[in-house]
Amino acid sequence: MSTFKQWLHKVFSGIESQEQRDEAYLAQSVDASDLERRIHQLEYRSAADEHFPLHASVPGFHHRRALW
């Protein structure tokens, strides 16, 4: 069993977690306002783009998507 654990560790040790990629992205910021913008992008990336399908556009809201 320890051989299997070693193999798993070897296979998955090179894969970066999402948290590590986010930290590296934030570390590239050049000043406080850039850091705040990057934090905002990370906080709202999944809510705006991934989980809500675009079925209809909402007039007046450029970055929001309707659920219907």
Secondary structure as GFF3:
##gff-version 3
##sequence-region A 1 68
A	DSSP	alpha_helix	2	12	.	.	.	ID=ss1
A	DSSP	alpha_helix	18	27	.	.	.	ID=ss2
A	DSSP	alpha_helix	32	45	.	.	.	ID=ss3
A	DSSP	pi_helix	46	50	.	.	.	ID=ss4
###
